[in-house]
Structures are given as structure tokens and as C-alpha cells.
Amino acid sequence: MPSSPEAARVAVDRVLCTGHGVCAQTLPGAIVLDEWGYPIVRHEAVEPEAAALAVKLCPARALYLRS
């Protein structure tokens, strides 16, 4: 998804991340998991509602919205 005024930008704090994979399940395509189960952000601009849900569901609180 190209960046637009309606898009939210997500990022992962790699220090806090514990590799649960909830972000990749919540934002498929935007976030993929590496071979160890840690997220790689492929597309940081995502739908705001989906981004907010992914941030809320992250068990390690490692996913956040960028400004």
C-alpha cells in the first residue's frame, strides 16, 4: 500500500520483540517473519484500524506507530 494521509506507519522495536508473530498474523503482507520468527516490516504504511489492532495485540509491546 503506498503511503497516503489515511495510512498509519508501523515499526518494530527489535529489543522488545520476543517473536510471538502476532503482528505478522494481524498485518499479513505488511509484516513477514524471518527464519527465527521475528518480524520484518515489508510495508510500513498500512490501514490505520489494522495498525492500531496489531499494536494493541502485540504481547511484547514491541510494535508501534511511527509519526
Secondary structure, 3 states (H helix, E strand, C coil): CCCCCCCEEEEECCCCCCCCCHHHHHCECCEEECCCCCEEECCCEECHHHHHHHHHHCCCCCEEEEC
